[in-house]
């Protein structure tokens, strides 16, 4: 179909005006406070790291970046808030590993995470730590595998809940090591950790920051961290991958925005997050939290999300994990 000349010119002018308006909006961004929606309660790892970045964005961009916690449904409530928000850069999402896990864990979601959220920047990798109660007579990953195979189904594996990073990290280990551990989900990491400390649970793949002092004090025995590289917080601990080739899991917090947000705004925010991660004070604080700073481009973060989503889909299917 051939458009009449007048209609063609009107459409061309409209496209040009929209592009000009979006560019002008990006140039003046941010002109008012920005909300960052976090899908978990204040004080959790993703919340702490998001607040560190938000504070630095506020200082650098001259507007407040306010963290707004909306816990529930494994972070899905927060994600839907951002998916349905205007794509203007004023409502952002604190992305976490939960988003990658939930894509296959939940059969019916009101959004498609990869389609509906535009990645801005990754912040860090935070390792889990494979740890056991001291009553378990093992000191290394190979010894644990041998002990678990000799006692199939008799070792209780605690987690912070079904579909949590502490759960899927353990399921990935079970899948790759060929061991049978009895999963016991809790309503959060503190409760799971309490029962691990008491000896009612035998093993856990907890996030390193919440367990490190118990390991240092000898109340728990750390066997390995789950990232590709050892942690500076506890460098004597090997990685699981040193014994189980290809094993890797970590929390990967970052920032995203509603799909359709101006590329100029996404790039601006990406530059500022990377600048924050280059700041020695921020890097020191992240390291103290057990996190490894992870700067990169929006496309780098998009690839990481795609890879994590694919990995956890395999684990969810293998383990037959269903949300409660």
C-alpha positions as CSV (number, residue, x, y, z in Angstrom):
1,X,0.0,0.0,0.0
2,X,1.3,3.5,-0.9
3,X,0.7,6.2,1.6
4,X,-0.5,9.6,0.4
5,X,2.3,12.2,0.5
6,X,0.6,14.2,3.2
7,X,0.1,11.2,5.5
8,X,3.7,10.1,4.9
9,X,5.0,13.5,6.0
10,X,2.8,13.5,9.1
11,X,4.1,10.0,10.1
12,X,7.7,11.0,9.5
13,X,7.2,14.2,11.5
14,X,5.6,12.2,14.3
15,X,8.5,9.7,14.4
16,X,11.0,12.6,14.4
17,X,9.2,14.4,17.2
18,X,9.0,11.3,19.3
19,X,12.7,10.6,18.9
20,X,13.5,14.3,19.7
21,X,11.3,14.2,22.8
22,X,12.9,11.0,24.0
23,X,16.4,12.4,23.4
24,X,15.5,15.6,25.3
25,X,14.0,13.6,28.2
26,X,17.2,11.5,28.4
27,X,19.4,14.7,28.4
28,X,17.5,16.1,31.4
29,X,17.3,12.7,33.3
30,X,16.8,12.4,36.2
31,X,14.6,15.4,36.8
32,X,12.9,13.9,39.9
33,X,13.5,11.1,42.4
34,X,13.9,7.6,41.1
35,X,12.4,4.5,42.8
36,X,14.3,1.2,42.8
37,X,11.9,-1.6,43.6
38,X,13.4,-4.5,45.7
39,X,11.5,-7.7,45.9
40,X,12.8,-8.7,49.4
41,X,12.8,-7.3,52.9
42,X,15.3,-4.6,54.0
43,X,18.5,-6.0,55.3
44,X,18.8,-8.9,52.8
45,X,21.9,-9.1,50.6
46,X,20.2,-7.7,47.4
47,X,18.7,-4.9,49.5
48,X,22.0,-3.9,51.0
49,X,23.9,-3.9,47.7
50,X,21.1,-2.0,46.0
51,X,21.2,0.7,48.7
52,X,25.0,1.0,48.3
53,X,24.5,1.7,44.6
54,X,21.4,3.9,45.1
55,X,23.3,6.2,47.5
56,X,26.1,6.7,45.0
57,X,23.7,7.3,42.1
58,X,21.9,9.9,44.2
59,X,25.3,11.7,44.9
60,X,26.4,11.6,41.2
61,X,23.1,12.4,39.5
62,X,21.7,15.0,41.9
63,X,18.4,13.3,42.5
64,X,17.3,10.8,45.2
65,X,17.4,7.1,44.2
66,X,15.0,5.7,46.7
67,X,14.9,2.0,47.6
68,X,11.3,0.7,47.9
69,X,10.9,-2.8,49.3
70,X,8.0,-5.0,48.0
71,X,8.7,-8.5,49.3
72,X,6.6,-11.5,48.3
73,X,6.2,-14.3,45.8
74,X,9.9,-14.8,45.4
75,X,10.3,-11.3,44.1
76,X,7.6,-11.6,41.5
77,X,5.4,-8.8,43.1
78,X,8.3,-6.3,42.7
79,X,9.0,-7.4,39.1
80,X,5.4,-6.9,38.1
81,X,5.3,-3.4,39.6
82,X,8.3,-2.5,37.4
83,X,7.0,-4.3,34.3
84,X,3.8,-2.2,34.5
85,X,5.5,1.1,35.3
86,X,6.0,3.8,32.7
87,X,9.2,3.2,30.7
88,X,10.7,6.6,31.6
89,X,13.6,5.6,33.9
90,X,11.9,6.6,37.1
91,X,11.0,3.1,38.3
92,X,13.8,0.6,38.3
93,X,14.1,-3.0,39.4
94,X,16.7,-4.6,41.7
95,X,17.3,-7.7,39.6
96,X,18.4,-10.8,41.4
97,X,19.0,-14.5,40.8
98,X,15.4,-15.0,41.8
99,X,14.3,-13.5,38.5
100,X,16.4,-16.1,36.5
101,X,15.0,-19.0,38.7
102,X,11.4,-17.8,38.7
103,X,11.2,-17.8,34.9
104,X,11.0,-21.6,34.9
105,X,9.9,-22.2,38.5
106,X,6.5,-20.5,37.9
107,X,4.4,-21.9,35.1
108,X,2.1,-18.8,34.9
109,X,3.5,-15.3,35.4
110,X,1.9,-12.1,34.3
111,X,5.1,-11.1,32.6
112,X,8.0,-12.5,30.7
113,X,11.1,-11.3,32.5
114,X,13.6,-11.4,29.6
115,X,11.1,-9.8,27.3
116,X,9.7,-7.2,29.7
117,X,12.7,-6.0,31.6
118,X,15.7,-4.2,30.0
119,X,19.0,-4.9,31.8
120,X,20.9,-1.9,33.0
121,X,24.0,-3.1,34.8
122,X,25.2,-6.0,37.0
123,X,26.5,-5.1,40.4
124,X,28.3,-8.2,41.8
125,X,28.6,-11.9,42.2
126,X,28.1,-13.2,45.7
127,X,29.1,-16.8,46.4
128,X,27.2,-19.4,48.4
129,X,29.2,-21.5,50.7
130,X,28.8,-25.3,51.1
131,X,28.9,-25.9,54.8
132,X,28.1,-28.8,57.1
133,X,27.5,-29.2,60.8
134,X,30.7,-30.3,62.6
135,X,29.1,-33.7,63.5
136,X,29.3,-34.7,59.8
137,X,32.7,-36.5,59.5
138,X,33.9,-34.8,56.3
139,X,36.4,-32.0,55.6
140,X,36.3,-31.8,51.8
141,X,33.8,-31.9,48.9
142,X,35.0,-35.3,47.8
143,X,34.7,-36.7,51.3
144,X,31.2,-35.3,51.5
145,X,30.2,-36.9,48.2
146,X,31.5,-40.2,49.3
147,X,29.7,-39.9,52.7
148,X,26.4,-38.9,51.0
149,X,26.6,-41.8,48.6
150,X,27.1,-44.1,51.5
151,X,24.1,-42.6,53.3
152,X,21.6,-41.9,50.5
153,X,18.6,-39.8,51.6
154,X,19.9,-39.6,55.2
155,X,21.5,-36.1,55.1
156,X,19.2,-33.1,55.5
157,X,19.9,-30.2,53.2
158,X,18.5,-26.9,54.6
159,X,17.5,-24.0,52.4
160,X,15.9,-20.6,52.7
161,X,12.9,-21.8,50.8
162,X,11.8,-23.5,47.7
163,X,13.3,-21.9,44.6
164,X,15.7,-19.8,46.7
165,X,19.4,-19.5,45.6
166,X,20.3,-21.7,48.6
167,X,17.9,-24.3,47.4
168,X,18.9,-24.4,43.7
169,X,22.6,-24.3,44.5
170,X,22.1,-27.5,46.5
171,X,20.0,-29.1,43.7
172,X,22.7,-28.3,41.2
173,X,25.2,-30.0,43.4
174,X,22.9,-33.0,43.8
175,X,22.5,-33.2,40.0
176,X,26.2,-32.9,39.2
177,X,27.5,-35.1,42.1
178,X,24.9,-37.8,41.8
179,X,24.0,-37.7,45.5
180,X,20.6,-38.0,47.3
181,X,20.1,-35.3,49.9
182,X,16.7,-34.7,51.7
183,X,15.8,-31.0,51.0
184,X,14.2,-29.2,54.0
185,X,12.9,-25.7,53.0
186,X,12.5,-23.0,55.6
187,X,11.0,-19.5,55.6
188,X,14.2,-17.7,55.2
189,X,17.9,-18.3,55.7
190,X,18.1,-17.4,59.5
191,X,15.7,-20.2,60.4
192,X,17.5,-22.7,58.2
193,X,20.9,-21.6,59.6
194,X,19.6,-21.9,63.2
195,X,18.7,-25.6,62.6
196,X,22.0,-26.2,60.8
197,X,23.9,-24.8,63.9
198,X,21.9,-27.1,66.2
199,X,22.7,-30.2,64.2
200,X,19.1,-30.9,63.1
201,X,20.2,-30.1,59.5
202,X,23.4,-31.5,58.1
203,X,24.4,-29.3,55.1
204,X,23.5,-26.0,53.6
205,X,24.5,-23.9,50.6
206,X,24.1,-20.5,52.4
207,X,25.2,-17.2,51.1
208,X,28.7,-16.6,52.4
209,X,28.1,-13.3,54.2
210,X,25.5,-14.8,56.6
211,X,27.6,-17.9,57.5
212,X,31.2,-16.7,57.5
213,X,31.4,-15.8,61.2
214,X,30.0,-19.3,62.1
215,X,32.7,-20.9,59.9
216,X,35.5,-18.8,61.4
217,X,34.3,-19.6,64.9
218,X,34.1,-23.4,64.1
219,X,30.4,-23.6,64.7
220,X,30.1,-24.8,61.1
221,X,32.6,-26.4,58.8
222,X,33.0,-24.7,55.4
223,X,33.8,-27.1,52.6
224,X,33.9,-24.8,49.5
225,X,32.5,-21.6,48.0
226,X,30.4,-21.9,44.9
227,X,31.9,-19.3,42.6
228,X,34.5,-20.0,39.9
229,X,37.2,-18.2,42.0
230,X,37.9,-18.4,45.7
231,X,36.6,-15.7,48.0
232,X,38.9,-13.0,49.4
233,X,36.9,-13.2,52.6
234,X,37.9,-16.8,53.2
235,X,40.7,-17.7,50.7
236,X,41.6,-21.0,52.3
237,X,38.3,-22.5,51.2
238,X,38.5,-24.1,47.7
239,X,35.7,-23.8,45.2
240,X,33.2,-26.6,44.5
241,X,34.4,-26.4,40.9
242,X,37.9,-27.5,41.9
243,X,36.4,-30.9,42.6
244,X,33.2,-30.9,40.5
245,X,34.1,-29.5,37.2
246,X,31.7,-26.9,35.8
247,X,29.9,-26.3,39.1
248,X,29.2,-22.6,39.6
249,X,26.4,-20.7,41.4
250,X,26.2,-17.2,42.8
251,X,23.8,-14.4,43.5
252,X,24.0,-11.8,40.7
253,X,22.2,-8.6,41.7
254,X,21.9,-5.7,39.3
255,X,19.5,-3.1,38.0
256,X,16.8,-3.2,35.2
257,X,14.1,-1.0,33.8
258,X,10.8,-1.5,32.0
259,X,11.3,-2.6,28.4
260,X,11.1,0.4,26.1
261,X,13.1,2.7,28.4
262,X,15.2,5.1,26.4
263,X,18.6,3.6,25.4
264,X,20.2,6.9,26.4
265,X,18.9,6.5,29.9
266,X,19.9,2.9,30.1
267,X,23.4,3.8,29.0
268,X,23.6,6.7,31.4
269,X,22.6,4.6,34.3
270,X,25.0,1.8,33.2
271,X,27.9,4.3,33.2
272,X,27.0,5.6,36.6
273,X,26.7,2.1,38.2
274,X,30.1,1.1,36.7
275,X,31.6,4.3,38.1
276,X,30.2,3.4,41.5
277,X,31.7,-0.1,41.2
278,X,35.1,1.5,40.4
279,X,35.0,3.6,43.6
280,X,37.4,2.0,46.2
281,X,35.0,2.7,49.0
282,X,32.2,0.8,47.2
283,X,34.5,-2.0,46.2
284,X,35.7,-2.3,49.8
285,X,32.1,-2.4,51.1
286,X,31.1,-5.1,48.6
287,X,34.1,-7.2,49.4
288,X,33.2,-7.0,53.1
289,X,29.8,-8.4,52.1
290,X,31.5,-11.3,50.3
291,X,30.6,-9.9,46.9
292,X,32.8,-9.6,43.8
293,X,32.1,-6.4,41.9
294,X,30.9,-7.1,38.4
295,X,30.9,-4.1,36.1
296,X,29.8,-4.5,32.5
297,X,27.6,-3.2,29.7
298,X,23.8,-3.7,29.5
299,X,24.4,-6.4,26.8
300,X,26.9,-8.2,29.2
301,X,24.2,-8.3,31.8
302,X,21.6,-9.5,29.3
303,X,23.9,-12.4,28.4
304,X,24.5,-13.2,32.0
305,X,20.7,-13.2,32.7
306,X,20.1,-15.5,29.7
307,X,22.8,-17.9,30.7
308,X,21.5,-18.0,34.4
309,X,17.9,-18.5,33.3
310,X,18.9,-21.4,31.0
311,X,21.0,-23.0,33.8
312,X,18.3,-22.8,36.4
313,X,15.7,-24.1,34.0
314,X,17.7,-27.3,33.7
315,X,18.0,-27.6,37.4
316,X,14.3,-26.9,38.1
317,X,13.3,-29.5,35.5
318,X,15.8,-32.1,36.8
319,X,14.8,-31.7,40.4
320,X,11.1,-31.3,39.7
321,X,10.9,-28.2,41.8
322,X,7.4,-26.7,42.2
323,X,6.6,-23.5,44.0
324,X,4.5,-23.7,47.2
